[in-house]
Amino acid sequence: MDQWQDGYPSLPDLQADVTNQISYVLMIDGQIAGTAALLHDHDKNYDVINDGAWEGPAIAKYASIHRIAMSADFRGQHLSEKMISGLLTLSSQLGYNQVRIDTHPDNKLMQHLITKCGFAYCGTVLLDEDPKELRLAYQLFLK
């Protein structure tokens, strides 16, 4: 799969996540098992959705999950589910009632994980990159 093969996310991307206080880690026995970014603001990548639609009001407030990565040392422990669960809890605590996420069309494992965690497929988005890259977009409403 060709996702994340061209230097993304770069060290400056990850440093910006930390600086902007949107970087989160999953710790297991004192070791970092996984990481993700939880954007607490509008995500311009989600302004236009194709082949579907976001549910709810167009101006809805939402959080978005990006750059999920798990250490190979912790594979097979279903920790990605725990990571997403924690991010959903945090989103709720921060006052969001919905969360959005996207993934590469070839990333079947992530697509399975996203739907297993309760997200609904909504359509496709183009990432604001050069060249623009197609992603499958999902949404989850929090209780």
Buried (B, 14 or more C-beta within 10 A) or exposed (E): EEBEEEEEBEEEEBEBBEEEEBBBEBEBEEEBBBBBBBBBEEBEBBEEBEEBEBEEEEEBEBBBBBBBBBBEEBEEEEBBEBBBEBBBEBBBEEEBBBBBBBBBEEBEEBBEBBEEBBBEBBBBBBBEEEEEBBBBBBBBBBE
